[in-house]
Amino acid sequence: MMTMLLVVGLLLIGLGALIGSSWTVQALEGRFRHHAAERRRLNEEWSAVRAYRAQQRRCVDCEDELDLYRRPALVTGALDDD
């Protein structure tokens, strides 16, 4: 009789875990959809930012599109000694 109670108890615990997990997933489903929509929106915004940065990556002085940084201008005059 004790083993029967143990088996029934384990079955009830397993059934409760299954029902609880399915209810949790249903309760969080709206939040998951919201996060997915926000992730898609952020990806679109960042792709626009990346595209703009890719267009602006030309060195003004050297006109080399592979140079990601602008070279500083060299000073070629005499410096004032005050």
Phi and psi restraints in degrees (range 20) as a CNS / XPLOR table:
assign (resid 1 and name C) (resid 2 and name N)
       (resid 2 and name CA) (resid 2 and name C) 1.0 -67.3 20.0 2
assign (resid 2 and name N) (resid 2 and name CA)
       (resid 2 and name C) (resid 3 and name N) 1.0 -37.9 20.0 2
assign (resid 2 and name C) (resid 3 and name N)
       (resid 3 and name CA) (resid 3 and name C) 1.0 -67.1 20.0 2
assign (resid 3 and name N) (resid 3 and name CA)
       (resid 3 and name C) (resid 4 and name N) 1.0 -34.0 20.0 2
assign (resid 3 and name C) (resid 4 and name N)
       (resid 4 and name CA) (resid 4 and name C) 1.0 -66.1 20.0 2
assign (resid 4 and name N) (resid 4 and name CA)
       (resid 4 and name C) (resid 5 and name N) 1.0 -41.4 20.0 2
assign (resid 4 and name C) (resid 5 and name N)
       (resid 5 and name CA) (resid 5 and name C) 1.0 -65.5 20.0 2
assign (resid 5 and name N) (resid 5 and name CA)
       (resid 5 and name C) (resid 6 and name N) 1.0 -38.3 20.0 2
assign (resid 5 and name C) (resid 6 and name N)
       (resid 6 and name CA) (resid 6 and name C) 1.0 -64.9 20.0 2
assign (resid 6 and name N) (resid 6 and name CA)
       (resid 6 and name C) (resid 7 and name N) 1.0 -44.2 20.0 2
assign (resid 6 and name C) (resid 7 and name N)
       (resid 7 and name CA) (resid 7 and name C) 1.0 -64.0 20.0 2
assign (resid 7 and name N) (resid 7 and name CA)
       (resid 7 and name C) (resid 8 and name N) 1.0 -44.9 20.0 2
assign (resid 7 and name C) (resid 8 and name N)
       (resid 8 and name CA) (resid 8 and name C) 1.0 -64.0 20.0 2
assign (resid 8 and name N) (resid 8 and name CA)
       (resid 8 and name C) (resid 9 and name N) 1.0 -40.5 20.0 2
assign (resid 8 and name C) (resid 9 and name N)
       (resid 9 and name CA) (resid 9 and name C) 1.0 -61.9 20.0 2
assign (resid 9 and name N) (resid 9 and name CA)
       (resid 9 and name C) (resid 10 and name N) 1.0 -45.4 20.0 2
assign (resid 9 and name C) (resid 10 and name N)
       (resid 10 and name CA) (resid 10 and name C) 1.0 -63.9 20.0 2
assign (resid 10 and name N) (resid 10 and name CA)
       (resid 10 and name C) (resid 11 and name N) 1.0 -39.5 20.0 2
assign (resid 10 and name C) (resid 11 and name N)
       (resid 11 and name CA) (resid 11 and name C) 1.0 -63.9 20.0 2
assign (resid 11 and name N) (resid 11 and name CA)
       (resid 11 and name C) (resid 12 and name N) 1.0 -41.3 20.0 2
assign (resid 11 and name C) (resid 12 and name N)
       (resid 12 and name CA) (resid 12 and name C) 1.0 -66.0 20.0 2
assign (resid 12 and name N) (resid 12 and name CA)
       (resid 12 and name C) (resid 13 and name N) 1.0 -39.2 20.0 2
assign (resid 12 and name C) (resid 13 and name N)
       (resid 13 and name CA) (resid 13 and name C) 1.0 -64.8 20.0 2
assign (resid 13 and name N) (resid 13 and name CA)
       (resid 13 and name C) (resid 14 and name N) 1.0 -43.8 20.0 2
assign (resid 13 and name C) (resid 14 and name N)
       (resid 14 and name CA) (resid 14 and name C) 1.0 -62.8 20.0 2
assign (resid 14 and name N) (resid 14 and name CA)
       (resid 14 and name C) (resid 15 and name N) 1.0 -42.8 20.0 2
assign (resid 14 and name C) (resid 15 and name N)
       (resid 15 and name CA) (resid 15 and name C) 1.0 -64.0 20.0 2
assign (resid 15 and name N) (resid 15 and name CA)
       (resid 15 and name C) (resid 16 and name N) 1.0 -41.0 20.0 2
assign (resid 15 and name C) (resid 16 and name N)
       (resid 16 and name CA) (resid 16 and name C) 1.0 -63.5 20.0 2
assign (resid 16 and name N) (resid 16 and name CA)
       (resid 16 and name C) (resid 17 and name N) 1.0 -39.0 20.0 2
assign (resid 16 and name C) (resid 17 and name N)
       (resid 17 and name CA) (resid 17 and name C) 1.0 -65.0 20.0 2
assign (resid 17 and name N) (resid 17 and name CA)
       (resid 17 and name C) (resid 18 and name N) 1.0 -42.3 20.0 2
assign (resid 17 and name C) (resid 18 and name N)
       (resid 18 and name CA) (resid 18 and name C) 1.0 -64.0 20.0 2
assign (resid 18 and name N) (resid 18 and name CA)
       (resid 18 and name C) (resid 19 and name N) 1.0 -46.3 20.0 2
assign (resid 18 and name C) (resid 19 and name N)
       (resid 19 and name CA) (resid 19 and name C) 1.0 -65.2 20.0 2
assign (resid 19 and name N) (resid 19 and name CA)
       (resid 19 and name C) (resid 20 and name N) 1.0 -42.2 20.0 2
assign (resid 19 and name C) (resid 20 and name N)
       (resid 20 and name CA) (resid 20 and name C) 1.0 -62.9 20.0 2
assign (resid 20 and name N) (resid 20 and name CA)
       (resid 20 and name C) (resid 21 and name N) 1.0 -41.2 20.0 2
assign (resid 20 and name C) (resid 21 and name N)
       (resid 21 and name CA) (resid 21 and name C) 1.0 -68.7 20.0 2
assign (resid 21 and name N) (resid 21 and name CA)
       (resid 21 and name C) (resid 22 and name N) 1.0 -38.6 20.0 2
assign (resid 21 and name C) (resid 22 and name N)
       (resid 22 and name CA) (resid 22 and name C) 1.0 -67.9 20.0 2
assign (resid 22 and name N) (resid 22 and name CA)
       (resid 22 and name C) (resid 23 and name N) 1.0 -38.6 20.0 2
assign (resid 22 and name C) (resid 23 and name N)
       (resid 23 and name CA) (resid 23 and name C) 1.0 -66.5 20.0 2
assign (resid 23 and name N) (resid 23 and name CA)
       (resid 23 and name C) (resid 24 and name N) 1.0 -37.3 20.0 2
assign (resid 23 and name C) (resid 24 and name N)
       (resid 24 and name CA) (resid 24 and name C) 1.0 -64.7 20.0 2
assign (resid 24 and name N) (resid 24 and name CA)
       (resid 24 and name C) (resid 25 and name N) 1.0 -43.4 20.0 2
assign (resid 24 and name C) (resid 25 and name N)
       (resid 25 and name CA) (resid 25 and name C) 1.0 -63.3 20.0 2
assign (resid 25 and name N) (resid 25 and name CA)
       (resid 25 and name C) (resid 26 and name N) 1.0 -42.0 20.0 2
assign (resid 25 and name C) (resid 26 and name N)
       (resid 26 and name CA) (resid 26 and name C) 1.0 -65.1 20.0 2
assign (resid 26 and name N) (resid 26 and name CA)
       (resid 26 and name C) (resid 27 and name N) 1.0 -38.2 20.0 2
assign (resid 26 and name C) (resid 27 and name N)
       (resid 27 and name CA) (resid 27 and name C) 1.0 -68.7 20.0 2
assign (resid 27 and name N) (resid 27 and name CA)
       (resid 27 and name C) (resid 28 and name N) 1.0 -34.7 20.0 2
assign (resid 27 and name C) (resid 28 and name N)
       (resid 28 and name CA) (resid 28 and name C) 1.0 -90.4 20.0 2
assign (resid 28 and name N) (resid 28 and name CA)
       (resid 28 and name C) (resid 29 and name N) 1.0 -3.8 20.0 2
assign (resid 28 and name C) (resid 29 and name N)
       (resid 29 and name CA) (resid 29 and name C) 1.0 -60.5 20.0 2
assign (resid 29 and name N) (resid 29 and name CA)
       (resid 29 and name C) (resid 30 and name N) 1.0 -41.1 20.0 2
assign (resid 29 and name C) (resid 30 and name N)
       (resid 30 and name CA) (resid 30 and name C) 1.0 -62.5 20.0 2
assign (resid 30 and name N) (resid 30 and name CA)
       (resid 30 and name C) (resid 31 and name N) 1.0 -40.9 20.0 2
assign (resid 30 and name C) (resid 31 and name N)
       (resid 31 and name CA) (resid 31 and name C) 1.0 -65.1 20.0 2
assign (resid 31 and name N) (resid 31 and name CA)
       (resid 31 and name C) (resid 32 and name N) 1.0 -40.3 20.0 2
assign (resid 31 and name C) (resid 32 and name N)
       (resid 32 and name CA) (resid 32 and name C) 1.0 -62.3 20.0 2
assign (resid 32 and name N) (resid 32 and name CA)
       (resid 32 and name C) (resid 33 and name N) 1.0 -42.2 20.0 2
assign (resid 32 and name C) (resid 33 and name N)
       (resid 33 and name CA) (resid 33 and name C) 1.0 -63.4 20.0 2
assign (resid 33 and name N) (resid 33 and name CA)
       (resid 33 and name C) (resid 34 and name N) 1.0 -41.5 20.0 2
assign (resid 33 and name C) (resid 34 and name N)
       (resid 34 and name CA) (resid 34 and name C) 1.0 -62.7 20.0 2
assign (resid 34 and name N) (resid 34 and name CA)
       (resid 34 and name C) (resid 35 and name N) 1.0 -43.8 20.0 2
assign (resid 34 and name C) (resid 35 and name N)
       (resid 35 and name CA) (resid 35 and name C) 1.0 -65.3 20.0 2
assign (resid 35 and name N) (resid 35 and name CA)
       (resid 35 and name C) (resid 36 and name N) 1.0 -38.6 20.0 2
assign (resid 35 and name C) (resid 36 and name N)
       (resid 36 and name CA) (resid 36 and name C) 1.0 -65.6 20.0 2
assign (resid 36 and name N) (resid 36 and name CA)
       (resid 36 and name C) (resid 37 and name N) 1.0 -41.6 20.0 2
assign (resid 36 and name C) (resid 37 and name N)
       (resid 37 and name CA) (resid 37 and name C) 1.0 -65.1 20.0 2
assign (resid 37 and name N) (resid 37 and name CA)
       (resid 37 and name C) (resid 38 and name N) 1.0 -40.0 20.0 2
assign (resid 37 and name C) (resid 38 and name N)
       (resid 38 and name CA) (resid 38 and name C) 1.0 -66.2 20.0 2
assign (resid 38 and name N) (resid 38 and name CA)
       (resid 38 and name C) (resid 39 and name N) 1.0 -39.2 20.0 2
assign (resid 38 and name C) (resid 39 and name N)
       (resid 39 and name CA) (resid 39 and name C) 1.0 -63.0 20.0 2
assign (resid 39 and name N) (resid 39 and name CA)
       (resid 39 and name C) (resid 40 and name N) 1.0 -41.7 20.0 2
assign (resid 39 and name C) (resid 40 and name N)
       (resid 40 and name CA) (resid 40 and name C) 1.0 -64.1 20.0 2
assign (resid 40 and name N) (resid 40 and name CA)
       (resid 40 and name C) (resid 41 and name N) 1.0 -42.4 20.0 2
assign (resid 40 and name C) (resid 41 and name N)
       (resid 41 and name CA) (resid 41 and name C) 1.0 -62.8 20.0 2
assign (resid 41 and name N) (resid 41 and name CA)
       (resid 41 and name C) (resid 42 and name N) 1.0 -44.5 20.0 2
assign (resid 41 and name C) (resid 42 and name N)
       (resid 42 and name CA) (resid 42 and name C) 1.0 -65.2 20.0 2
assign (resid 42 and name N) (resid 42 and name CA)
       (resid 42 and name C) (resid 43 and name N) 1.0 -37.9 20.0 2
assign (resid 42 and name C) (resid 43 and name N)
       (resid 43 and name CA) (resid 43 and name C) 1.0 -62.6 20.0 2
assign (resid 43 and name N) (resid 43 and name CA)
       (resid 43 and name C) (resid 44 and name N) 1.0 -40.9 20.0 2
assign (resid 43 and name C) (resid 44 and name N)
       (resid 44 and name CA) (resid 44 and name C) 1.0 -64.9 20.0 2
assign (resid 44 and name N) (resid 44 and name CA)
       (resid 44 and name C) (resid 45 and name N) 1.0 -42.6 20.0 2
assign (resid 44 and name C) (resid 45 and name N)
       (resid 45 and name CA) (resid 45 and name C) 1.0 -64.4 20.0 2
assign (resid 45 and name N) (resid 45 and name CA)
       (resid 45 and name C) (resid 46 and name N) 1.0 -43.4 20.0 2
assign (resid 45 and name C) (resid 46 and name N)
       (resid 46 and name CA) (resid 46 and name C) 1.0 -69.0 20.0 2
assign (resid 46 and name N) (resid 46 and name CA)
       (resid 46 and name C) (resid 47 and name N) 1.0 -31.9 20.0 2
assign (resid 46 and name C) (resid 47 and name N)
       (resid 47 and name CA) (resid 47 and name C) 1.0 -66.5 20.0 2
assign (resid 47 and name N) (resid 47 and name CA)
       (resid 47 and name C) (resid 48 and name N) 1.0 -34.8 20.0 2
assign (resid 47 and name C) (resid 48 and name N)
       (resid 48 and name CA) (resid 48 and name C) 1.0 -66.8 20.0 2
assign (resid 48 and name N) (resid 48 and name CA)
       (resid 48 and name C) (resid 49 and name N) 1.0 -40.8 20.0 2
assign (resid 48 and name C) (resid 49 and name N)
       (resid 49 and name CA) (resid 49 and name C) 1.0 -64.3 20.0 2
assign (resid 49 and name N) (resid 49 and name CA)
       (resid 49 and name C) (resid 50 and name N) 1.0 -43.2 20.0 2
assign (resid 49 and name C) (resid 50 and name N)
       (resid 50 and name CA) (resid 50 and name C) 1.0 -64.6 20.0 2
assign (resid 50 and name N) (resid 50 and name CA)
       (resid 50 and name C) (resid 51 and name N) 1.0 -38.8 20.0 2
assign (resid 50 and name C) (resid 51 and name N)
       (resid 51 and name CA) (resid 51 and name C) 1.0 -64.8 20.0 2
assign (resid 51 and name N) (resid 51 and name CA)
       (resid 51 and name C) (resid 52 and name N) 1.0 -41.9 20.0 2
assign (resid 51 and name C) (resid 52 and name N)
       (resid 52 and name CA) (resid 52 and name C) 1.0 -63.8 20.0 2
assign (resid 52 and name N) (resid 52 and name CA)
       (resid 52 and name C) (resid 53 and name N) 1.0 -43.9 20.0 2
assign (resid 52 and name C) (resid 53 and name N)
       (resid 53 and name CA) (resid 53 and name C) 1.0 -64.5 20.0 2
assign (resid 53 and name N) (resid 53 and name CA)
       (resid 53 and name C) (resid 54 and name N) 1.0 -36.0 20.0 2
assign (resid 53 and name C) (resid 54 and name N)
       (resid 54 and name CA) (resid 54 and name C) 1.0 -65.1 20.0 2
assign (resid 54 and name N) (resid 54 and name CA)
       (resid 54 and name C) (resid 55 and name N) 1.0 -33.4 20.0 2
assign (resid 54 and name C) (resid 55 and name N)
       (resid 55 and name CA) (resid 55 and name C) 1.0 -72.7 20.0 2
assign (resid 55 and name N) (resid 55 and name CA)
       (resid 55 and name C) (resid 56 and name N) 1.0 -29.2 20.0 2
assign (resid 55 and name C) (resid 56 and name N)
       (resid 56 and name CA) (resid 56 and name C) 1.0 -91.4 20.0 2
assign (resid 56 and name N) (resid 56 and name CA)
       (resid 56 and name C) (resid 57 and name N) 1.0 5.6 20.0 2
assign (resid 56 and name C) (resid 57 and name N)
       (resid 57 and name CA) (resid 57 and name C) 1.0 -87.8 20.0 2
assign (resid 57 and name N) (resid 57 and name CA)
       (resid 57 and name C) (resid 58 and name N) 1.0 36.5 20.0 2
assign (resid 57 and name C) (resid 58 and name N)
       (resid 58 and name CA) (resid 58 and name C) 1.0 -103.8 20.0 2
assign (resid 58 and name N) (resid 58 and name CA)
       (resid 58 and name C) (resid 59 and name N) 1.0 136.8 20.0 2
assign (resid 58 and name C) (resid 59 and name N)
       (resid 59 and name CA) (resid 59 and name C) 1.0 -78.2 20.0 2
assign (resid 59 and name N) (resid 59 and name CA)
       (resid 59 and name C) (resid 60 and name N) 1.0 126.2 20.0 2
assign (resid 59 and name C) (resid 60 and name N)
       (resid 60 and name CA) (resid 60 and name C) 1.0 -68.2 20.0 2
assign (resid 60 and name N) (resid 60 and name CA)
       (resid 60 and name C) (resid 61 and name N) 1.0 -40.9 20.0 2
assign (resid 60 and name C) (resid 61 and name N)
       (resid 61 and name CA) (resid 61 and name C) 1.0 -74.7 20.0 2
assign (resid 61 and name N) (resid 61 and name CA)
       (resid 61 and name C) (resid 62 and name N) 1.0 -42.1 20.0 2
assign (resid 61 and name C) (resid 62 and name N)
       (resid 62 and name CA) (resid 62 and name C) 1.0 -101.2 20.0 2
assign (resid 62 and name N) (resid 62 and name CA)
       (resid 62 and name C) (resid 63 and name N) 1.0 -12.1 20.0 2
assign (resid 62 and name C) (resid 63 and name N)
       (resid 63 and name CA) (resid 63 and name C) 1.0 55.1 20.0 2
assign (resid 63 and name N) (resid 63 and name CA)
       (resid 63 and name C) (resid 64 and name N) 1.0 33.8 20.0 2
assign (resid 63 and name C) (resid 64 and name N)
       (resid 64 and name CA) (resid 64 and name C) 1.0 -104.7 20.0 2
assign (resid 64 and name N) (resid 64 and name CA)
       (resid 64 and name C) (resid 65 and name N) 1.0 118.1 20.0 2
assign (resid 64 and name C) (resid 65 and name N)
       (resid 65 and name CA) (resid 65 and name C) 1.0 -72.6 20.0 2
assign (resid 65 and name N) (resid 65 and name CA)
       (resid 65 and name C) (resid 66 and name N) 1.0 -17.0 20.0 2
assign (resid 65 and name C) (resid 66 and name N)
       (resid 66 and name CA) (resid 66 and name C) 1.0 -82.3 20.0 2
assign (resid 66 and name N) (resid 66 and name CA)
       (resid 66 and name C) (resid 67 and name N) 1.0 -19.3 20.0 2
assign (resid 66 and name C) (resid 67 and name N)
       (resid 67 and name CA) (resid 67 and name C) 1.0 -77.9 20.0 2
assign (resid 67 and name N) (resid 67 and name CA)
       (resid 67 and name C) (resid 68 and name N) 1.0 116.8 20.0 2
assign (resid 67 and name C) (resid 68 and name N)
       (resid 68 and name CA) (resid 68 and name C) 1.0 -84.9 20.0 2
assign (resid 68 and name N) (resid 68 and name CA)
       (resid 68 and name C) (resid 69 and name N) 1.0 -12.4 20.0 2
assign (resid 68 and name C) (resid 69 and name N)
       (resid 69 and name CA) (resid 69 and name C) 1.0 -122.1 20.0 2
assign (resid 69 and name N) (resid 69 and name CA)
       (resid 69 and name C) (resid 70 and name N) 1.0 146.3 20.0 2
assign (resid 69 and name C) (resid 70 and name N)
       (resid 70 and name CA) (resid 70 and name C) 1.0 -82.7 20.0 2
assign (resid 70 and name N) (resid 70 and name CA)
       (resid 70 and name C) (resid 71 and name N) 1.0 135.2 20.0 2
assign (resid 70 and name C) (resid 71 and name N)
       (resid 71 and name CA) (resid 71 and name C) 1.0 -77.9 20.0 2
assign (resid 71 and name N) (resid 71 and name CA)
       (resid 71 and name C) (resid 72 and name N) 1.0 139.7 20.0 2
assign (resid 71 and name C) (resid 72 and name N)
       (resid 72 and name CA) (resid 72 and name C) 1.0 -71.7 20.0 2
assign (resid 72 and name N) (resid 72 and name CA)
       (resid 72 and name C) (resid 73 and name N) 1.0 149.8 20.0 2
assign (resid 72 and name C) (resid 73 and name N)
       (resid 73 and name CA) (resid 73 and name C) 1.0 -72.7 20.0 2
assign (resid 73 and name N) (resid 73 and name CA)
       (resid 73 and name C) (resid 74 and name N) 1.0 139.7 20.0 2
assign (resid 73 and name C) (resid 74 and name N)
       (resid 74 and name CA) (resid 74 and name C) 1.0 -88.6 20.0 2
assign (resid 74 and name N) (resid 74 and name CA)
       (resid 74 and name C) (resid 75 and name N) 1.0 138.3 20.0 2
assign (resid 74 and name C) (resid 75 and name N)
       (resid 75 and name CA) (resid 75 and name C) 1.0 -89.4 20.0 2
assign (resid 75 and name N) (resid 75 and name CA)
       (resid 75 and name C) (resid 76 and name N) 1.0 123.8 20.0 2
assign (resid 75 and name C) (resid 76 and name N)
       (resid 76 and name CA) (resid 76 and name C) 1.0 -114.9 20.0 2
assign (resid 76 and name N) (resid 76 and name CA)
       (resid 76 and name C) (resid 77 and name N) 1.0 12.6 20.0 2
assign (resid 76 and name C) (resid 77 and name N)
       (resid 77 and name CA) (resid 77 and name C) 1.0 -105.3 20.0 2
assign (resid 77 and name N) (resid 77 and name CA)
       (resid 77 and name C) (resid 78 and name N) 1.0 172.4 20.0 2
assign (resid 77 and name C) (resid 78 and name N)
       (resid 78 and name CA) (resid 78 and name C) 1.0 -72.3 20.0 2
assign (resid 78 and name N) (resid 78 and name CA)
       (resid 78 and name C) (resid 79 and name N) 1.0 141.9 20.0 2
assign (resid 78 and name C) (resid 79 and name N)
       (resid 79 and name CA) (resid 79 and name C) 1.0 -86.5 20.0 2
assign (resid 79 and name N) (resid 79 and name CA)
       (resid 79 and name C) (resid 80 and name N) 1.0 144.8 20.0 2
assign (resid 79 and name C) (resid 80 and name N)
       (resid 80 and name CA) (resid 80 and name C) 1.0 -76.4 20.0 2
assign (resid 80 and name N) (resid 80 and name CA)
       (resid 80 and name C) (resid 81 and name N) 1.0 128.4 20.0 2
assign (resid 80 and name C) (resid 81 and name N)
       (resid 81 and name CA) (resid 81 and name C) 1.0 -103.1 20.0 2
assign (resid 81 and name N) (resid 81 and name CA)
       (resid 81 and name C) (resid 82 and name N) 1.0 98.6 20.0 2
